[in-house]
Structures are given as structure tokens and as C-alpha cells.
Amino acid sequence: MRLATWNVNSVRTRVDRVLDFLARSGTDVLAVQETKCRDDQFPHLPFEAAGYHVAHHGLSQWNGVAVVSRLPVEDVEVGFPGMPTWGEPAAAEARALGTTVAGVRVWSLYVPNGRTLDDPHYRYKLDWLAALRDAAGGWLTADPSAQVALVGDWNVAPRDEDVWDPAAFVGATHVSPAERAALGALGEAGFAEVTREHTPGAYTYWDYQRLRFPRNEGMRIDLVHASPALAARVTGAHVDRDERKGKGASDHVPVVVDLG
């Protein structure tokens, strides 16, 4: 199985690029983030016409997550247990969607941005990651042999090497000790990030501003965390940097993992 994750930054704008990537890359299961549409606005027909099954959760022009698969998607779950809420009135955002594909539980995740260190959204982000860690740890406690993939846009660069210039991020989100600790807690729960060893030095996101992509001033924030049983199946991974090129590109690129 070839599993990929991609923050497409509006699926309606980039549906042709997504379909081209799927055909070109041979991806079997694609977790999508930031679809930026409601369920009734998602472009189901082009995907279905190309032979893909789709599960999507979107509530507005913000956020939105999906799983697109050659194989049937089963046991679709919107949000994970204990997922924090946000807004007035407080409600669960469209940031997590779980499906089972060929025995693998795939979670498409779009972690809150956090905005700034003194913004309430930062606390929301930390609480969101903590709740995910508790839920994911519970899944492995219940079934240590479970094959679970937690994939998506984490909005956290785990190490200094995952940003183009650590000095440029001093006092900012995405690199703070609390965010990195919250993400690292997934390791304590039994999950391993499985792309780094295959993609050393790779970035997955480049801002649209200030020629960040031509200068390769990027970040590694799109990650794949796998349960022990799934991590044991990983045979390789790569970052499809070419998808950041050309007209109409997302500011993120696909991260691809091969499973034996």
C-alpha cells in the first residue's frame, strides 16, 4: 500500500492537481487536509469518476479533512474521543477524520495553528495534541497490534533542523518547547514518525511570501506517525517536492509512505 498525506489548501481549487498526483504517484490512500469546503461542496464526482472512494468532513470554508482511496473506506469516524472545541459558541472543528482501509486505521489530521504564543489558540493547540495523544494511546492499549496511521499537517516542526533558520522562529509558534513536547508525547504513547529516516533534510511546506520556495526556506510540518505494527511495514518514504512547483500549487507538498 502507498499512503500519502497532503494539505492541499482548497481541494476545489486544486482538484485537477490532486487527481494528477494520484495517477502519477500510484498512491492508494491519500489523507487530505485544509479542503476548505462543506461536505456538500466537496468535488466527489471527479474522484469517483477516476475510481476513488472518498470520506470527507468539512463545515465551512475553513479547515476540512478527507481520505481518498482506491480501496473501500470503512468505519468513518468524525473527530477523535475528547477532541477539544473552539469558538463562540464552542464547537468541534473539522480537523480529524478516521477511516479504515485494508485493515489500516488512517487518521487525516489538521492540527490547529496556534497563531502566537500568547493567543488562546495556542492553548487550544496544546490541548488538542494532548487529547489526541490520550486517544491514540488508548487505541494501542486496547489493541497493541492495531495498525494506525496518524497523518497530516501537524503545524509543529519537531526539531531545529526542520525549519530553514531557527533564529527566524525565536518567540514564534511551531517550534516552541511546549508544542514539540506535545507532539513528542505521541512517541511515549507508542507511535513513531516514519518519514524522517527516509527523507533527511526535506521540507514539506514553503510560505507563498518572500520567495520562500525558490530559496528553499521551508519547514517540515507534514508528518506520518505509525503504530508499532504499522511502522514495521514501512519500506520507504519520500517527499514530492515537485508538487510545490508551477501555477496553482499548494504551499504544502505530499508526503508519501510505502507499506510492505
N, C-alpha and C positions, 0 to 999 in steps of 0.2 A: 504494500500500500504506500502510495505517495501522499503525504499530508502537508498542507501548506496553510499559512496564515497571512492575511493581508488587510491592512487598514486602507480601504480604497478611497476614503474621503469623498463620498457620494457615489453610490452604486448606479444611480440613474445617469449620472454624467459619464461614468466610465464602464458601462456595461459591455461595450464592444472590446475594450482593453481586457476586461476580466475574462470574457469568453475566449479571446485570442490567447491569453496566458494559459488558460486551462487546456486548450487544444495543443498549444506548442510544448507545454511542460509535461504533459501526461499526468497532471495532478488528479488524484482520485477524490480527495476530500479537501475542500478549501473553507477555512474559517474566515469570515469577513467581519470587519469592524467599521464603524462610522458609516453605515449605509445612508444615514440622513434621510430617512423616509418612514412613513407609516407602513403597516402591513399591506394595506390596500394600494399603496403606491409602488411597492416593490415590483421590479420588472420580471415577474415569474415566467412569462411566455418565452422570451428569448432563451432562458436557461433550460426550460422544459423542452423546447424545440431542439435544443442541442443534446438532449438526453440526460439532463441532470435533475436530481431531486433537490428541493430547496426547503429549508426551515428558516424562518425569519422572525425577528421580534423588533418592532420599531413603533414608537409612539408619536413622533413628531419629526421636525427637520433636524433634530439633534440626535447624536448617539446612533443606536441601532446596530444589531448584530445578526449574523446569519451563518448557516452552514450550507454549502453547495456540494453535492456529492454524486458521483456516478452510481454509487450503490444506495439502496434504500436507507433513509434516516428513520430511526425508531426512537420511541420513548422521549419525545421532545419535552424539555423542561425549561420554563422561563424563569430565570433567576435562580440563585442557589440559596439554601436554607440560611436564614439570618442576615441576608444581604441588606445593608443599610439603605435608608431612604434619603431623599434630598428635596429641597424646595419648599414652597408655601402654596398649598398645603404639602406636607411631606409625602413623597411617593417614591416607589422603586423605579429607577430609570432603566432604559433599555440598554443594559451593559453586559448581560450574561445570558447565554443560551447553550443548553446542553442537549446533545443528541448521541445516540449510539449507532455506529456504523461498523458493520462486520465485527462486532464484539469489542470495539474500542469506543469508550465514552469520550467524546470530543466536546470540550467547552470553548466556545468563542467568547473572548473576554475583552472588554474595553474599560480599562481601569480609569477612574477619574483623574483629571489632570492635576488638581491641587492648586493651580493658579499661582499663589505666592505663599510663603511660609507663615504669614500672619492672616491668611484668609481662612474663613470657616471651611472652605472647600478642601483645604489641606488636611484638616482633621477628618473630614468625610473620607478622603482618600485613604488615610491610615486605617480608619475603622473598616473601610471596605476590604482592604487587603487582609486585615486581621480576621474578618468574618469568613473570607474565602479560605484562609489557612485553616480555620476551625472546621469548616465544612469539608474541605478536601482531606484533612487528616481523619475526619470521621469516616469518609468513604473507604480509606485504606484500613482503618481499624476494623470496619465491618467485613472487608474482603481484601486481605493483603495481596491477593493475586489479581486484583482488578487492573484492567488496562485503561488508564485515564490519561488524557492529554489536556493540559491547561494551556491554551494558546491564545495569543493576541497581542494587542498594544498595551503594554504594562505601564507606560509613562514613567518608567524608572530606568535609569542607566545603572546597572548593578556595580560597575567599577569605574575608576577614573579613566581607564583605557577605552571606555565605551562612550566617551564624548571627545570631540575634536580638540578641545582646550579646557582642561579642568578649571583654569583660572577664570575663564569666561562665565562659569556657572557658580562661582562663590556667592553664597547667600540666596541661591535660587532653588526652585523645586527640581525634581527628577534626580538629584544627586545627594540630597540631604541624608545624614546618617539614619534618621528615623524611617525614611522611605526605603532605604537599602536594607535596613533590618527587617522591616515588614515583608519585603519581598524575599529576603533570605530565610524567613521563617518557614517558607514552603519546603525548604530543604530539611528542616527539623521535622516536618510532617511526613517526610519520606519521598518528596518529589525532587527530581534532578533536571536542571536545564541542560538540554541535549544538543544544542546547536553550536555552542562556543568552540568546542574542541575541533569541529569540522570547518569553522569559519573564523579563524583568528584575525583580529583586526577589522572585521567587517562592521559597517554601519547599516542601519535599516531605515533611517529617517534623515531627511535633509530639509530644513526650512526653505520655503519659497523665496525668502528675502535674502538680500546681500550676497547673491551668487554662492550660496552655501553648497549647492551640489557641484558646480564646476570646481570649487576649491576643496571639495571633499571634507567639508566642515559639517559632519553629521553626528548621529547618535545611534547607539544600539539600544532600542527600547522595545522591539518586537521579538518575543521570546517563546520558546516551547518548553514547558515543564512537564515531565513524564513521570508516571508512577514506576516503581521498580520493574514490574512485569513488562511495561511498555518500553522503558528505557533499554531493556535487554534486547529488544528487537531492532533498535536503531542501527542502521548500516551506513548512514551518511546524511549530510545536510548541506544546503547551500543557500546563499542569499542572491536573489535575482536582481542585481543592481541595474541591469539594463531597463527594468520597468520604470526607473526614475527619469529616463531619457524621453525626449520627444514631446510633442504637443499633447496637452491634456493629461499629463502624468499626475498620479497621486504624490504626496510628499513622503509616503512610505513605499517600501517595496516588499514583494513576497519573500517569506522565509519558508524554506521547503525542507522537509524531513522524510527520509526513506526508511520504511519499516520492512524487515525481513519476515 
